[in-house]
Amino acid sequence: MTDLNARQDQALAARLGQYDRRVHEIDALVAQPDVAGDPARVAPLMRERGRLMHLVDPYRRWQAARQARREAEALREAEAHDPEMRSLAETEARVQADLEQRLLAQMQERLLDREEGAEATRVILEIRAGTGGDEAALFVRDLLDMYTRYADARGWQHECLSASPTNLGGFKEALLAVEGENVYRRLRFESGGHRVQRVPETEAQGRIHTSAATVAAMPEPEQLDIGIKEEDLQVDTMRASGPGGQSVNKTSSAVRMKHLPTGITVSMQDEKSQHRNRERALRILTARVWDHYESERRAKRAADRKSKVGSGDRSQRVRTYNFPQNRVTDHRIGYTAHNLDQVMQGDLEALLDALLEADRKEKLASLAPDGE
């Protein structure tokens, strides 16, 4: 995990050195009276400092351990005539070298996570039925249940923001909000096409069908993080359609929200309250707009670095769920396991660990001094 070559080591230290200098710049700015007295300027600076210190803290401790190791090695050579002092120096050098390597591994992980936005603690999973008709909609339901069970197992909070049910109990589309520690880091590789092979509930003759669904894992950023402005939004209200009892169709509770710069549109009518529909629509729109800009950035980066794990494009087939063979296969990394029954119950740990490890190796191999 810590076997970096000299070029990667230098690139890592250089990048973290830049963040360390930025922390010092922020400290100097906040110390100025005109800045310190302006909460509107201090708040974003302190948020930035907090994010950077997540990286800078192990970097500073790594620097201290490296310096201590070098001093111990120098003492070992200087005290070559004194066996006791030489032994003490060797022990200290070994202790500091071990600490140096552990901190280096921590720096690698945190830096790579930061550059992928993986520190996000909230994510929206958008699951849509693909080819396969009613069976695809049932597969969406099964994926929704799978992710919900996984969230429960990890102690994450979750909420179904929206769902479009079918007559057979499936969903044409479902949006699941999940919040918790490492949530986006663990789920970000779920984006893509998911294929299921099984005998559908709708099949009378026992034939195996192939159906598909798409998943998009979108971090749910704060509005300030992507700069959505009120003037960039077009919001329309209307009466909700479909069954709703005595009130849902008689008030203008449904909301359609459009982000003008990107053309991204979200419609929400699940709640009877216009305020709640607007709130949910804005959450989903914010995530989609962030995902739009992030996809553009990711595409530029991928032109120079072909990731084994994949881009996260929903048009890319990423995984197959074969029920007759109790097999799950992730095509991006060649991972296959015969525990599909457990996976569908939310046991995703081994699969997601394999994806994370493949991604880490790929990113480290491509780490370059220019940051690309």
C-alpha positions as YAML, in Angstrom:
chain: A
units: angstrom
residues:
- id: 1
  name: MET
  ca: [0.00, 0.00, 0.00]
- id: 2
  name: THR
  ca: [2.94, 2.33, 0.58]
- id: 3
  name: ASP
  ca: [5.30, 1.08, -2.16]
- id: 4
  name: LEU
  ca: [5.55, 4.32, -4.10]
- id: 5
  name: ASN
  ca: [8.36, 5.01, -6.51]
- id: 6
  name: ALA
  ca: [10.39, 8.21, -6.14]
- id: 7
  name: ARG
  ca: [8.37, 10.11, -8.74]
- id: 8
  name: GLN
  ca: [5.05, 9.36, -7.06]
- id: 9
  name: ASP
  ca: [6.52, 10.23, -3.65]
- id: 10
  name: GLN
  ca: [7.66, 13.62, -4.92]
- id: 11
  name: ALA
  ca: [4.31, 14.31, -6.60]
- id: 12
  name: LEU
  ca: [2.40, 13.46, -3.43]
- id: 13
  name: ALA
  ca: [4.60, 15.66, -1.24]
- id: 14
  name: ALA
  ca: [4.44, 18.53, -3.73]
- id: 15
  name: ARG
  ca: [0.65, 18.47, -3.85]
- id: 16
  name: LEU
  ca: [0.28, 18.35, -0.08]
- id: 17
  name: GLY
  ca: [2.91, 21.06, 0.29]
- id: 18
  name: GLN
  ca: [0.66, 23.33, -1.78]
- id: 19
  name: TYR
  ca: [-2.26, 22.62, 0.55]
- id: 20
  name: ASP
  ca: [-0.06, 23.30, 3.59]
- id: 21
  name: ARG
  ca: [0.93, 26.69, 2.18]
- id: 22
  name: ARG
  ca: [-2.71, 27.49, 1.52]
- id: 23
  name: VAL
  ca: [-3.56, 26.75, 5.16]
- id: 24
  name: HIS
  ca: [-0.87, 29.24, 6.23]
- id: 25
  name: GLU
  ca: [-2.34, 31.80, 3.81]
- id: 26
  name: ILE
  ca: [-5.80, 31.33, 5.31]
- id: 27
  name: ASP
  ca: [-4.43, 31.68, 8.84]
- id: 28
  name: ALA
  ca: [-2.78, 34.96, 7.84]
- id: 29
  name: LEU
  ca: [-5.98, 36.24, 6.21]
- id: 30
  name: VAL
  ca: [-8.20, 35.39, 9.17]
- id: 31
  name: ALA
  ca: [-5.75, 37.15, 11.48]
- id: 32
  name: GLN
  ca: [-6.33, 40.46, 9.64]
- id: 33
  name: PRO
  ca: [-8.82, 42.70, 11.52]
- id: 34
  name: ASP
  ca: [-10.90, 43.56, 8.44]
- id: 35
  name: VAL
  ca: [-11.36, 39.88, 7.60]
- id: 36
  name: ALA
  ca: [-11.79, 38.65, 11.18]
- id: 37
  name: GLY
  ca: [-14.67, 41.10, 11.68]
- id: 38
  name: ASP
  ca: [-16.54, 39.97, 8.57]
- id: 39
  name: PRO
  ca: [-18.36, 36.64, 9.12]
- id: 40
  name: ALA
  ca: [-19.26, 36.43, 5.44]
- id: 41
  name: ARG
  ca: [-15.55, 36.25, 4.60]
- id: 42
  name: VAL
  ca: [-14.42, 34.19, 7.58]
- id: 43
  name: ALA
  ca: [-16.97, 31.37, 7.21]
- id: 44
  name: PRO
  ca: [-15.92, 30.13, 3.74]
- id: 45
  name: LEU
  ca: [-12.25, 30.48, 4.64]
- id: 46
  name: MET
  ca: [-12.66, 28.35, 7.74]
- id: 47
  name: ARG
  ca: [-14.64, 25.73, 5.80]
- id: 48
  name: GLU
  ca: [-11.81, 25.58, 3.27]
- id: 49
  name: ARG
  ca: [-9.26, 25.33, 6.07]
- id: 50
  name: GLY
  ca: [-11.14, 22.47, 7.69]
- id: 51
  name: ARG
  ca: [-11.20, 20.51, 4.43]
- id: 52
  name: LEU
  ca: [-7.51, 21.14, 3.81]
- id: 53
  name: MET
  ca: [-6.45, 20.18, 7.34]
- id: 54
  name: HIS
  ca: [-7.86, 16.71, 6.72]
- id: 55
  name: LEU
  ca: [-4.88, 16.37, 4.36]
- id: 56
  name: VAL
  ca: [-2.37, 18.71, 5.93]
- id: 57
  name: ASP
  ca: [-2.45, 17.13, 9.39]
- id: 58
  name: PRO
  ca: [-1.01, 13.75, 8.30]
- id: 59
  name: TYR
  ca: [1.36, 15.58, 5.94]
- id: 60
  name: ARG
  ca: [2.83, 17.61, 8.80]
- id: 61
  name: ARG
  ca: [3.12, 14.50, 10.98]
- id: 62
  name: TRP
  ca: [4.76, 12.68, 8.06]
- id: 63
  name: GLN
  ca: [7.30, 15.49, 7.70]
- id: 64
  name: ALA
  ca: [8.11, 15.27, 11.42]
- id: 65
  name: ALA
  ca: [8.49, 11.48, 11.26]
- id: 66
  name: ARG
  ca: [10.76, 11.74, 8.22]
- id: 67
  name: GLN
  ca: [12.95, 14.32, 9.93]
- id: 68
  name: ALA
  ca: [13.13, 12.17, 13.09]
- id: 69
  name: ARG
  ca: [14.12, 9.12, 11.03]
- id: 70
  name: ARG
  ca: [16.88, 11.03, 9.28]
- id: 71
  name: GLU
  ca: [18.22, 12.32, 12.58]
- id: 72
  name: ALA
  ca: [18.18, 8.81, 14.06]
- id: 73
  name: GLU
  ca: [20.02, 7.45, 11.01]
- id: 74
  name: ALA
  ca: [22.63, 10.20, 11.31]
- id: 75
  name: LEU
  ca: [23.07, 9.43, 15.02]
- id: 76
  name: ARG
  ca: [23.47, 5.72, 14.24]
- id: 77
  name: GLU
  ca: [26.36, 6.51, 11.89]
- id: 78
  name: ALA
  ca: [27.92, 9.05, 14.25]
- id: 79
  name: GLU
  ca: [27.84, 6.62, 17.18]
- id: 80
  name: ALA
  ca: [29.23, 3.63, 15.29]
- id: 81
  name: HIS
  ca: [31.82, 3.12, 18.07]
- id: 82
  name: ASP
  ca: [29.15, 2.91, 20.80]
- id: 83
  name: PRO
  ca: [27.05, -0.30, 20.41]
- id: 84
  name: GLU
  ca: [24.41, 0.81, 22.92]
- id: 85
  name: MET
  ca: [23.81, 4.21, 21.32]
- id: 86
  name: ARG
  ca: [23.89, 2.64, 17.86]
- id: 87
  name: SER
  ca: [21.21, 0.12, 18.90]
- id: 88
  name: LEU
  ca: [19.00, 2.85, 20.34]
- id: 89
  name: ALA
  ca: [19.40, 4.92, 17.18]
- id: 90
  name: GLU
  ca: [18.53, 1.92, 14.98]
- id: 91
  name: THR
  ca: [15.40, 1.25, 17.02]
- id: 92
  name: GLU
  ca: [14.30, 4.89, 16.78]
- id: 93
  name: ALA
  ca: [14.98, 4.98, 13.03]
- id: 94
  name: ARG
  ca: [12.88, 1.86, 12.54]
- id: 95
  name: VAL
  ca: [9.99, 3.22, 14.63]
- id: 96
  name: GLN
  ca: [9.96, 6.51, 12.74]
- id: 97
  name: ALA
  ca: [10.24, 4.75, 9.38]
- id: 98
  name: ASP
  ca: [7.18, 2.64, 10.20]
- id: 99
  name: LEU
  ca: [5.25, 5.75, 11.27]
- id: 100
  name: GLU
  ca: [6.39, 7.54, 8.11]
- id: 101
  name: GLN
  ca: [5.02, 4.72, 5.93]
- id: 102
  name: ARG
  ca: [1.68, 4.58, 7.76]
- id: 103
  name: LEU
  ca: [1.23, 8.33, 7.39]
- id: 104
  name: LEU
  ca: [2.23, 8.12, 3.73]
- id: 105
  name: ALA
  ca: [-0.51, 5.55, 3.13]
- id: 106
  name: GLN
  ca: [-3.03, 7.79, 4.92]
- id: 107
  name: MET
  ca: [-1.95, 10.76, 2.81]
- id: 108
  name: GLN
  ca: [-2.37, 8.77, -0.40]
- id: 109
  name: GLU
  ca: [-5.88, 7.68, 0.52]
- id: 110
  name: ARG
  ca: [-7.06, 11.09, 1.64]
- id: 111
  name: LEU
  ca: [-5.56, 12.92, -1.32]
- id: 112
  name: LEU
  ca: [-7.06, 10.57, -3.88]
- id: 113
  name: ASP
  ca: [-10.44, 10.67, -2.13]
- id: 114
  name: ARG
  ca: [-10.38, 14.48, -2.09]
- id: 115
  name: GLU
  ca: [-9.58, 14.70, -5.78]
- id: 116
  name: GLU
  ca: [-12.59, 12.52, -6.58]
- id: 117
  name: GLY
  ca: [-14.88, 14.44, -4.23]
- id: 118
  name: ALA
  ca: [-15.17, 11.22, -2.24]
- id: 119
  name: GLU
  ca: [-15.28, 12.96, 1.13]
- id: 120
  name: ALA
  ca: [-18.95, 13.82, 0.55]
- id: 121
  name: THR
  ca: [-21.21, 12.47, 3.31]
- id: 122
  name: ARG
  ca: [-24.48, 12.70, 1.38]
- id: 123
  name: VAL
  ca: [-25.38, 11.03, -1.90]
- id: 124
  name: ILE
  ca: [-28.46, 10.62, -4.06]
- id: 125
  name: LEU
  ca: [-28.84, 7.30, -5.88]
- id: 126
  name: GLU
  ca: [-30.96, 7.64, -9.00]
- id: 127
  name: ILE
  ca: [-32.14, 4.22, -10.23]
- id: 128
  name: ARG
  ca: [-34.03, 3.95, -13.52]
- id: 129
  name: ALA
  ca: [-35.55, 1.03, -15.39]
- id: 130
  name: GLY
  ca: [-33.91, 0.24, -18.72]
- id: 131
  name: THR
  ca: [-34.74, -2.43, -21.26]
- id: 132
  name: GLY
  ca: [-36.98, -5.20, -20.02]
- id: 133
  name: GLY
  ca: [-40.39, -3.64, -19.38]
- id: 134
  name: ASP
  ca: [-42.06, -4.74, -16.15]
- id: 135
  name: GLU
  ca: [-39.11, -6.96, -15.19]
- id: 136
  name: ALA
  ca: [-36.73, -3.97, -15.42]
- id: 137
  name: ALA
  ca: [-39.05, -2.04, -13.09]
- id: 138
  name: LEU
  ca: [-38.99, -4.95, -10.63]
- id: 139
  name: PHE
  ca: [-35.19, -4.95, -10.84]
- id: 140
  name: VAL
  ca: [-35.21, -1.25, -9.89]
- id: 141
  name: ARG
  ca: [-37.21, -2.21, -6.79]
- id: 142
  name: ASP
  ca: [-34.69, -4.93, -5.95]
- id: 143
  name: LEU
  ca: [-31.72, -2.55, -6.37]
- id: 144
  name: LEU
  ca: [-33.47, 0.02, -4.18]
- id: 145
  name: ASP
  ca: [-33.96, -2.63, -1.49]
- id: 146
  name: MET
  ca: [-30.33, -3.73, -1.84]
- id: 147
  name: TYR
  ca: [-28.96, -0.23, -1.30]
- id: 148
  name: THR
  ca: [-31.37, 0.43, 1.55]
- id: 149
  name: ARG
  ca: [-30.25, -2.75, 3.35]
- id: 150
  name: TYR
  ca: [-26.60, -1.85, 2.80]
- id: 151
  name: ALA
  ca: [-27.23, 1.62, 4.27]
- id: 152
  name: ASP
  ca: [-28.92, 0.05, 7.29]
- id: 153
  name: ALA
  ca: [-25.98, -2.32, 7.80]
- id: 154
  name: ARG
  ca: [-23.53, 0.59, 7.85]
- id: 155
  name: GLY
  ca: [-25.70, 2.74, 10.09]
- id: 156
  name: TRP
  ca: [-26.37, 5.35, 7.43]
- id: 157
  name: GLN
  ca: [-29.53, 7.45, 7.30]
- id: 158
  name: HIS
  ca: [-31.63, 7.10, 4.15]
- id: 159
  name: GLU
  ca: [-34.81, 8.53, 2.63]
- id: 160
  name: CYS
  ca: [-36.67, 7.71, -0.57]
- id: 161
  name: LEU
  ca: [-37.08, 11.13, -2.20]
- id: 162
  name: SER
  ca: [-39.20, 9.99, -5.10]
- id: 163
  name: ALA
  ca: [-40.49, 6.81, -6.74]
- id: 164
  name: SER
  ca: [-42.63, 6.06, -9.79]
- id: 165
  name: PRO
  ca: [-44.43, 2.76, -9.09]
- id: 166
  name: THR
  ca: [-45.75, 0.30, -11.66]
- id: 167
  name: ASN
  ca: [-48.82, -1.92, -11.39]
- id: 168
  name: LEU
  ca: [-46.73, -5.02, -10.60]
- id: 169
  name: GLY
  ca: [-44.92, -3.45, -7.66]
- id: 170
  name: GLY
  ca: [-41.79, -2.26, -9.42]
- id: 171
  name: PHE
  ca: [-40.52, 1.27, -10.07]
- id: 172
  name: LYS
  ca: [-39.84, 3.06, -13.32]
- id: 173
  name: GLU
  ca: [-37.52, 5.34, -11.33]
- id: 174
  name: ALA
  ca: [-36.53, 5.78, -7.70]
- id: 175
  name: LEU
  ca: [-34.34, 8.33, -5.96]
- id: 176
  name: LEU
  ca: [-32.74, 7.38, -2.65]
- id: 177
  name: ALA
  ca: [-30.91, 9.92, -0.45]
- id: 178
  name: VAL
  ca: [-28.25, 8.38, 1.80]
- id: 179
  name: GLU
  ca: [-26.22, 10.18, 4.45]
- id: 180
  name: GLY
  ca: [-23.34, 8.95, 6.58]
- id: 181
  name: GLU
  ca: [-19.59, 8.63, 6.98]
- id: 182
  name: ASN
  ca: [-17.77, 7.54, 3.78]
- id: 183
  name: VAL
  ca: [-21.10, 7.26, 1.96]
- id: 184
  name: TYR
  ca: [-19.94, 8.63, -1.41]
- id: 185
  name: ARG
  ca: [-16.53, 7.00, -1.12]
- id: 186
  name: ARG
  ca: [-18.27, 3.61, -0.84]
- id: 187
  name: LEU
  ca: [-21.06, 4.16, -3.39]
- id: 188
  name: ARG
  ca: [-19.51, 6.27, -6.14]
- id: 189
  name: PHE
  ca: [-18.70, 3.30, -8.36]
- id: 190
  name: GLU
  ca: [-22.34, 2.18, -8.50]
- id: 191
  name: SER
  ca: [-22.97, 4.53, -11.42]
- id: 192
  name: GLY
  ca: [-23.55, 2.69, -14.67]
- id: 193
  name: GLY
  ca: [-25.67, 0.00, -16.28]
- id: 194
  name: HIS
  ca: [-26.74, -2.94, -14.12]
- id: 195
  name: ARG
  ca: [-27.94, -6.08, -15.91]
- id: 196
  name: VAL
  ca: [-30.05, -8.86, -14.39]
- id: 197
  name: GLN
  ca: [-30.48, -12.40, -15.74]
- id: 198
  name: ARG
  ca: [-33.26, -14.42, -14.16]
- id: 199
  name: VAL
  ca: [-36.72, -15.94, -14.63]
- id: 200
  name: PRO
  ca: [-39.04, -12.94, -14.18]
- id: 201
  name: GLU
  ca: [-42.11, -13.00, -11.98]
- id: 202
  name: THR
  ca: [-44.04, -12.27, -15.16]
- id: 203
  name: GLU
  ca: [-42.65, -15.33, -17.03]
- id: 204
  name: ALA
  ca: [-45.01, -18.31, -17.12]
- id: 205
  name: GLN
  ca: [-42.76, -20.75, -19.00]
- id: 206
  name: GLY
  ca: [-39.64, -20.51, -16.86]
- id: 207
  name: ARG
  ca: [-37.42, -18.80, -19.45]
- id: 208
  name: ILE
  ca: [-34.48, -16.67, -18.36]
- id: 209
  name: HIS
  ca: [-34.76, -13.04, -19.38]
- id: 210
  name: THR
  ca: [-32.18, -10.27, -19.41]
- id: 211
  name: SER
  ca: [-33.24, -6.84, -18.20]
- id: 212
  name: ALA
  ca: [-31.40, -3.69, -17.22]
- id: 213
  name: ALA
  ca: [-31.44, -0.66, -14.98]
- id: 214
  name: THR
  ca: [-29.17, 2.35, -14.70]
- id: 215
  name: VAL
  ca: [-27.79, 3.86, -11.51]
- id: 216
  name: ALA
  ca: [-26.33, 7.32, -10.95]
- id: 217
  name: ALA
  ca: [-24.55, 7.99, -7.65]
- id: 218
  name: MET
  ca: [-24.50, 11.76, -7.21]
- id: 219
  name: PRO
  ca: [-22.93, 13.55, -4.23]
- id: 220
  name: GLU
  ca: [-25.37, 15.95, -2.62]
- id: 221
  name: PRO
  ca: [-23.33, 19.12, -2.22]
- id: 222
  name: GLU
  ca: [-24.23, 22.30, -0.44]
- id: 223
  name: GLN
  ca: [-25.67, 24.88, -2.82]
- id: 224
  name: LEU
  ca: [-22.74, 27.17, -2.04]
- id: 225
  name: ASP
  ca: [-20.31, 24.51, -3.25]
- id: 226
  name: ILE
  ca: [-21.56, 24.72, -6.84]
- id: 227
  name: GLY
  ca: [-22.92, 28.26, -6.85]
- id: 228
  name: ILE
  ca: [-26.56, 27.75, -7.87]
- id: 229
  name: LYS
  ca: [-28.09, 31.21, -7.97]
- id: 230
  name: GLU
  ca: [-31.76, 32.04, -7.59]
- id: 231
  name: GLU
  ca: [-31.73, 33.86, -10.93]
- id: 232
  name: ASP
  ca: [-30.49, 30.65, -12.60]
- id: 233
  name: LEU
  ca: [-33.66, 28.82, -11.58]
- id: 234
  name: GLN
  ca: [-37.00, 28.74, -13.34]
- id: 235
  name: VAL
  ca: [-39.68, 27.39, -11.01]
- id: 236
  name: ASP
  ca: [-43.20, 26.52, -12.16]
- id: 237
  name: THR
  ca: [-46.04, 25.19, -10.02]
- id: 238
  name: MET
  ca: [-48.99, 23.12, -11.19]
- id: 239
  name: ARG
  ca: [-51.60, 20.70, -9.98]
- id: 240
  name: ALA
  ca: [-50.32, 17.21, -9.32]
- id: 241
  name: SER
  ca: [-51.50, 14.42, -11.60]
- id: 242
  name: GLY
  ca: [-52.54, 10.90, -10.69]
- id: 243
  name: PRO
  ca: [-54.43, 9.58, -7.65]
- id: 244
  name: GLY
  ca: [-54.35, 11.79, -4.62]
- id: 245
  name: GLY
  ca: [-57.56, 11.70, -2.66]
- id: 246
  name: GLN
  ca: [-59.34, 14.93, -1.83]
- id: 247
  name: SER
  ca: [-56.52, 17.44, -1.91]
- id: 248
  name: VAL
  ca: [-53.49, 16.55, -3.99]
- id: 249
  name: ASN
  ca: [-55.14, 17.32, -7.35]
- id: 250
  name: LYS
  ca: [-56.96, 20.47, -6.17]
- id: 251
  name: THR
  ca: [-53.96, 22.57, -5.18]
- id: 252
  name: SER
  ca: [-50.89, 23.68, -7.12]
- id: 253
  name: SER
  ca: [-48.53, 21.52, -5.10]
- id: 254
  name: ALA
  ca: [-46.44, 20.04, -7.92]
- id: 255
  name: VAL
  ca: [-43.17, 21.81, -8.75]
- id: 256
  name: ARG
  ca: [-41.07, 21.84, -11.92]
- id: 257
  name: MET
  ca: [-37.63, 23.36, -11.45]
- id: 258
  name: LYS
  ca: [-35.19, 24.12, -14.29]
- id: 259
  name: HIS
  ca: [-31.54, 25.13, -14.03]
- id: 260
  name: LEU
  ca: [-31.21, 27.58, -16.92]
- id: 261
  name: PRO
  ca: [-27.42, 27.38, -17.55]
- id: 262
  name: THR
  ca: [-27.50, 23.59, -18.02]
- id: 263
  name: GLY
  ca: [-31.13, 22.97, -18.98]
- id: 264
  name: ILE
  ca: [-31.46, 20.31, -16.26]
- id: 265
  name: THR
  ca: [-35.08, 19.96, -15.12]
- id: 266
  name: VAL
  ca: [-36.62, 18.25, -12.09]
- id: 267
  name: SER
  ca: [-40.32, 17.68, -11.47]
- id: 268
  name: MET
  ca: [-41.65, 16.73, -8.04]
- id: 269
  name: GLN
  ca: [-45.22, 15.98, -6.95]
- id: 270
  name: ASP
  ca: [-44.81, 13.21, -4.35]
- id: 271
  name: GLU
  ca: [-45.74, 15.47, -1.42]
- id: 272
  name: LYS
  ca: [-49.01, 17.32, -0.88]
- id: 273
  name: SER
  ca: [-47.08, 20.38, 0.26]
- id: 274
  name: GLN
  ca: [-45.65, 22.68, -2.42]
- id: 275
  name: HIS
  ca: [-42.92, 23.69, 0.02]
- id: 276
  name: ARG
  ca: [-41.82, 20.06, 0.51]
- id: 277
  name: ASN
  ca: [-41.91, 19.38, -3.23]
- id: 278
  name: ARG
  ca: [-39.82, 22.48, -3.88]
- id: 279
  name: GLU
  ca: [-37.33, 21.46, -1.19]
- id: 280
  name: ARG
  ca: [-36.92, 17.95, -2.61]
- id: 281
  name: ALA
  ca: [-36.73, 19.23, -6.19]
- id: 282
  name: LEU
  ca: [-33.92, 21.61, -5.22]
- id: 283
  name: ARG
  ca: [-31.97, 18.80, -3.50]
- id: 284
  name: ILE
  ca: [-32.21, 16.60, -6.59]
- id: 285
  name: LEU
  ca: [-31.47, 19.46, -8.99]
- id: 286
  name: THR
  ca: [-28.41, 20.51, -7.00]
- id: 287
  name: ALA
  ca: [-27.03, 16.97, -7.12]
- id: 288
  name: ARG
  ca: [-27.70, 16.64, -10.85]
- id: 289
  name: VAL
  ca: [-26.09, 19.98, -11.65]
- id: 290
  name: TRP
  ca: [-23.02, 19.06, -9.59]
- id: 291
  name: ASP
  ca: [-22.90, 15.69, -11.37]
- id: 292
  name: HIS
  ca: [-23.12, 17.46, -14.74]
- id: 293
  name: TYR
  ca: [-20.13, 19.69, -14.05]
- id: 294
  name: GLU
  ca: [-18.20, 16.87, -12.36]
- id: 295
  name: SER
  ca: [-18.78, 14.62, -15.40]
- id: 296
  name: GLU
  ca: [-17.26, 17.27, -17.63]
- id: 297
  name: ARG
  ca: [-14.22, 17.55, -15.35]
- id: 298
  name: ARG
  ca: [-13.94, 13.76, -15.12]
- id: 299
  name: ALA
  ca: [-14.07, 13.42, -18.92]
- id: 300
  name: LYS
  ca: [-11.18, 15.86, -19.34]
- id: 301
  name: ARG
  ca: [-9.13, 14.00, -16.74]
- id: 302
  name: ALA
  ca: [-9.97, 10.62, -18.29]
- id: 303
  name: ALA
  ca: [-8.53, 11.76, -21.62]
- id: 304
  name: ASP
  ca: [-5.11, 11.54, -19.98]
- id: 305
  name: ARG
  ca: [-5.84, 8.76, -17.50]
- id: 306
  name: LYS
  ca: [-7.90, 5.70, -18.41]
- id: 307
  name: SER
  ca: [-9.35, 4.43, -15.14]
- id: 308
  name: LYS
  ca: [-9.80, 0.68, -14.79]
- id: 309
  name: VAL
  ca: [-12.87, 1.24, -12.63]
- id: 310
  name: GLY
  ca: [-14.54, 3.38, -15.26]
- id: 311
  name: SER
  ca: [-15.99, 6.82, -15.68]
- id: 312
  name: GLY
  ca: [-19.30, 6.23, -13.96]
- id: 313
  name: ASP
  ca: [-21.24, 6.93, -17.14]
- id: 314
  name: ARG
  ca: [-24.68, 5.33, -16.91]
- id: 315
  name: SER
  ca: [-24.36, 4.08, -20.51]
- id: 316
  name: GLN
  ca: [-21.48, 1.84, -19.44]
- id: 317
  name: ARG
  ca: [-22.47, -1.70, -18.39]
- id: 318
  name: VAL
  ca: [-20.77, -2.19, -15.06]
- id: 319
  name: ARG
  ca: [-22.34, -5.25, -13.42]
- id: 320
  name: THR
  ca: [-24.33, -8.41, -14.09]
- id: 321
  name: TYR
  ca: [-26.57, -10.16, -11.56]
- id: 322
  name: ASN
  ca: [-27.10, -13.78, -12.67]
- id: 323
  name: PHE
  ca: [-29.71, -15.40, -10.45]
- id: 324
  name: PRO
  ca: [-29.64, -18.98, -11.86]
- id: 325
  name: GLN
  ca: [-25.89, -19.17, -11.09]
- id: 326
  name: ASN
  ca: [-26.12, -17.08, -7.90]
- id: 327
  name: ARG
  ca: [-23.35, -15.00, -9.49]
- id: 328
  name: VAL
  ca: [-22.49, -11.30, -9.45]
- id: 329
  name: THR
  ca: [-19.84, -9.97, -11.86]
- id: 330
  name: ASP
  ca: [-18.36, -6.49, -12.00]
- id: 331
  name: HIS
  ca: [-17.05, -6.14, -15.55]
- id: 332
  name: ARG
  ca: [-14.76, -3.17, -14.87]
- id: 333
  name: ILE
  ca: [-12.34, -5.09, -12.67]
- id: 334
  name: GLY
  ca: [-13.13, -8.70, -13.54]
- id: 335
  name: TYR
  ca: [-14.62, -9.39, -10.13]
- id: 336
  name: THR
  ca: [-16.90, -12.44, -9.82]
- id: 337
  name: ALA
  ca: [-18.46, -13.97, -6.72]
- id: 338
  name: HIS
  ca: [-21.13, -16.62, -6.24]
- id: 339
  name: ASN
  ca: [-22.98, -14.96, -3.38]
- id: 340
  name: LEU
  ca: [-25.64, -13.00, -5.26]
- id: 341
  name: ASP
  ca: [-28.26, -13.96, -2.68]
- id: 342
  name: GLN
  ca: [-26.19, -12.20, 0.00]
- id: 343
  name: VAL
  ca: [-25.42, -9.21, -2.24]
- id: 344
  name: MET
  ca: [-29.13, -8.61, -2.86]
- id: 345
  name: GLN
  ca: [-29.61, -8.60, 0.92]
- id: 346
  name: GLY
  ca: [-27.18, -5.68, 1.14]
- id: 347
  name: ASP
  ca: [-23.85, -7.49, 1.65]
- id: 348
  name: LEU
  ca: [-21.82, -5.28, -0.69]
- id: 349
  name: GLU
  ca: [-18.65, -4.95, 1.38]
- id: 350
  name: ALA
  ca: [-16.35, -7.34, -0.53]
- id: 351
  name: LEU
  ca: [-17.51, -6.06, -3.91]
- id: 352
  name: LEU
  ca: [-17.08, -2.39, -3.01]
- id: 353
  name: ASP
  ca: [-13.70, -3.07, -1.35]
- id: 354
  name: ALA
  ca: [-12.47, -4.64, -4.59]
- id: 355
  name: LEU
  ca: [-13.61, -1.60, -6.59]
- id: 356
  name: LEU
  ca: [-11.94, 0.80, -4.15]
- id: 357
  name: GLU
  ca: [-8.66, -1.14, -4.25]
- id: 358
  name: ALA
  ca: [-8.61, -1.24, -8.07]
- id: 359
  name: ASP
  ca: [-9.30, 2.48, -8.22]
- id: 360
  name: ARG
  ca: [-6.58, 3.25, -5.66]
- id: 361
  name: LYS
  ca: [-3.96, 1.31, -7.61]
- id: 362
  name: GLU
  ca: [-4.94, 2.96, -10.87]
- id: 363
  name: LYS
  ca: [-4.82, 6.46, -9.42]
- id: 364
  name: LEU
  ca: [-1.47, 5.91, -7.70]
- id: 365
  name: ALA
  ca: [0.05, 4.51, -10.88]
- id: 366
  name: SER
  ca: [-0.95, 7.66, -12.74]
- id: 367
  name: LEU
  ca: [-0.01, 10.18, -10.07]
- id: 368
  name: ALA
  ca: [2.20, 12.78, -11.74]
- id: 369
  name: PRO
  ca: [4.00, 15.90, -10.49]
- id: 370
  name: ASP
  ca: [1.72, 18.19, -12.50]
- id: 371
  name: GLY
  ca: [-1.35, 16.85, -10.68]
- id: 372
  name: GLU
  ca: [-2.90, 15.27, -13.74]
...
